[in-house]
Amino acid sequence: MGAHVSVPMYRRSLSQRLCLEGRRCTGCERVFFPPVGGCRDCGGVLQAMVLSGRGEILAVTRITPAGAPPEFAEQARRQGGYHVAIVELAEGPKITAQLTDGIGEPTIGTPVRAQVRRLYDEEGVVRYGFKFSPQAPAAAHTNDDAAPGAGPEARAAADGNDDAARTGPEAPQAPEISG
């Protein structure tokens, strides 16, 4: 399978997947995502941090049903494909992630924001992670400025991947995992 993640590995990486947890070097201030054990630049000590989830599209492509990895094949078939982008986060790391349907036809330079979403089911476990959606104009921001997964600001909206909207006063909790 394309991006198979075992249940034990999925459990260990939930904070990264649900809260965009990264690491900042105390020596040179470089930010790493996903987290690494030590700074590759200066060898400094890393401290955990929650990334803002804000970024900008650097590159984008459309994955068609024929090119979708097995875990996303049903989504691609149902939607006729989906967009994947390289996003540069405000803190510096560049990551690859799916875009939500609400982004329309994405373009380079589009400001985006991470949201926790249902990605797919595997081994009887619903897998959650983040996707990016258009970032609202600054004037429209209310309490949505916090990092994904942080307090009442944590939210996710449905987008055609059978995502259930997840909003409320609590941070997204790790999905119940059995097995």
Buried (B, 14 or more C-beta within 10 A) or exposed (E): EEEEBEBEEBEEBBBBBBBBBBBBBEEEEBBBBEBEEEBEEEEBEBEEBBBBBBBBBEEBEBBEBEEBEEBBBBBBEEBEBBBBBBBBBBBBBEBEBBBBBEBEEBEEEBBBBBBBBBBBEBEEBBBBBBBBBBBEEEEEEEEBEBBBBBEEBBBBBBBEBBBEEBEEEEBBEEEEBEE
